[in-house]
Amino acid sequence: MAHNITRCKATDSIEEVARLMRTAQIRRPPVGDSSGALTGLISLADLARSASGAKSKAVKASDLASTLSGICLPRSAA
């Protein structure tokens, strides 16, 4: 069982979540509240909806493509 789980906070912006997904190569990061309790998951579909559905387009299409590319890269040997 993993002890160091990479997660985001409910208060994180969608851009911060996309960056986390890219750098940690996580497809569905868990979302925790202020006490650390699991409140949900963020998926690539959530990012895609943010890029296409919102008037403000919080996530740019190029950032979405970069996130997808980053997640799919082979992890470096640790």
C-alpha positions as CSV (number, residue, x, y, z in Angstrom):
1,M,0.0,0.0,0.0
2,A,1.3,3.5,-0.9
3,H,2.0,5.8,2.0
4,N,3.0,8.9,0.1
5,I,0.0,9.6,-2.0
6,T,0.1,12.6,-4.3
7,R,-3.2,14.4,-4.1
8,C,-4.7,17.8,-4.7
9,K,-6.8,20.0,-2.5
10,A,-10.3,21.0,-3.2
11,T,-9.1,24.6,-3.2
12,D,-6.5,24.0,-6.0
13,S,-7.1,25.6,-9.4
14,I,-7.7,23.4,-12.4
15,E,-4.3,24.7,-13.7
16,E,-2.6,23.5,-10.6
17,V,-4.3,20.1,-10.8
18,A,-3.2,19.8,-14.5
19,R,0.4,20.6,-13.6
20,L,0.3,18.0,-10.8
21,M,-1.1,15.4,-13.1
22,R,1.7,16.1,-15.6
23,T,4.6,16.2,-13.2
24,A,3.5,13.3,-11.1
25,Q,2.1,11.3,-14.0
26,I,-1.2,10.7,-12.3
27,R,-4.3,10.1,-14.4
28,R,-6.8,10.6,-11.6
29,P,-5.5,12.4,-8.6
30,P,-7.5,12.1,-5.4
31,V,-8.9,15.3,-3.9
32,G,-8.8,15.9,-0.2
33,D,-10.5,18.4,2.1
34,S,-8.7,20.4,4.7
35,S,-8.6,17.5,7.1
36,G,-7.2,15.2,4.4
37,A,-10.4,13.1,3.9
38,L,-11.0,12.0,0.4
39,T,-13.7,14.0,-1.3
40,G,-13.3,12.9,-5.0
41,L,-11.1,12.4,-8.0
42,I,-10.1,14.6,-10.9
43,S,-10.0,13.0,-14.3
44,L,-8.7,13.9,-17.8
45,A,-12.4,14.3,-18.7
46,D,-12.7,17.0,-16.1
47,L,-9.8,18.8,-17.7
48,A,-11.3,18.4,-21.1
49,R,-14.6,19.8,-20.0
50,S,-12.8,22.8,-18.5
51,A,-10.9,23.4,-21.7
52,S,-14.0,23.2,-24.0
53,G,-17.1,23.9,-21.9
54,A,-16.4,27.0,-19.9
55,K,-16.5,30.5,-21.4
56,S,-13.3,31.4,-19.6
57,K,-11.7,28.1,-20.8
58,A,-9.7,27.7,-17.5
59,V,-7.4,25.1,-19.2
60,K,-6.0,25.8,-22.6
61,A,-6.2,23.0,-25.2
62,S,-2.4,23.1,-25.5
63,D,-2.1,22.5,-21.7
64,L,-4.6,19.7,-21.9
65,A,-2.5,18.0,-24.7
66,S,0.6,18.6,-22.7
67,T,-0.9,17.0,-19.6
68,L,-2.1,14.0,-21.6
69,S,1.3,13.6,-23.1
70,G,3.1,14.0,-19.8
71,I,0.9,11.3,-18.1
72,C,1.5,8.8,-20.9
73,L,5.3,9.1,-21.0
74,P,7.1,6.2,-19.4
75,R,8.1,6.9,-15.8
76,S,11.8,7.4,-15.3
77,A,13.6,4.6,-13.4
78,A,13.7,5.5,-9.7
